[in-house]
């Protein structure tokens, strides 16, 4: 097989896949579950329960707050303690529903059997019915910003989908949750892919996997040949070069089908591709075939100084401190806890922060890895420019943001930054490039939204 990759920039940080061989374990139920109402891009969900209400596993506790939004379901059975605020991964207090757990009683509508359901067995699954079940189940992107999945399957009239690309890259260091999911739930993932292709009304599918996962490549290639050989669908497993950020949507589209997605507001479907994370494909299978809302996910808990890194099937709302405790507790030396990996994860102010729909990893950096080096003056080496996968000039964007030159930031296309951190990683002067660019990007996007609202 030909090894493919994207065409601009990229880096290769140390992999540190410490939990590659750790079979996924089911995490224990929390004593108290916390459900932030903003677990996706778009409008926060709106509570439909009140203090004192009894809920089961799979009970809707918050409905979608707008078109670009998603409902939230309880992952536990118990009593609603209060609707209040709680600290999330951003470090700020956000609206949340807090539930005291008293058991594990599930809604009867959820199919808890292990029987593999196939599309052929369900003629009632029209494209519209598939999209509706995904929407109702609250499925969002499981590997990135948490975009509601049903919206991707309903492209604007100006765009036409030609293929579905499953993002099974997992190029971020340390994280292994998607890898374990592929090895343990490959059949369900392929049914999920078939459902996504049927919903999008396309017959072409791709699964992009980096070459550091040969077992997953071989397994899925073999199963694809057996499942889709001779069928109406053409599905190809695409081996990809180890290169970060290969899992970025635009980079993945470039690598897999050699098409370049234009600058925002363009999205992958504008060049014919619908991109979904491998975890999302599994969630789609469960939502459509098992009537199971999205309330749990595969998550890696890892770190070089952590006693026992592992992969866990975690109920959303579980405080991260519970997972850290199962893995041996916090290391004795000074450490930093991240929601996500070391490149794009967010440093936490508290380990009480709960696992949410987008939490693919809890990463603990210790010792020197946890401490930033002292920034030095920029030496104009242009390494950040060479590393940027979007073809931007990070040193310039960071400087413009630092001096609040928002008009120039916009003209230099700061909104195209995917916040991958490649620039900051490669900077020999240890400049806080990404920090400044994130601030600038958020500010410029706010200015653009205000301008559009006035029209």
PyMOL commands that set and color helices and strands:
alter all, ss='L'
color gray80, all
select helices_A, chain A and resi 119-121+127-136+149-152+177-184+186-200+214-228+249-257+268-271+278-290+320-326+367-370+383-387+394-402+406-411+414-416+422-426+433-454
alter helices_A, ss='H'
color red, helices_A
select strands_A, chain A and resi 25-26+32-36+46-47+54-55+60-63+72-73+77-87+93-103+163-167+204-210+234-240+273-277+296-302+310-315+335-339+346-347+361-366
alter strands_A, ss='S'
color yellow, strands_A
deselect
rebuild
show_as cartoon
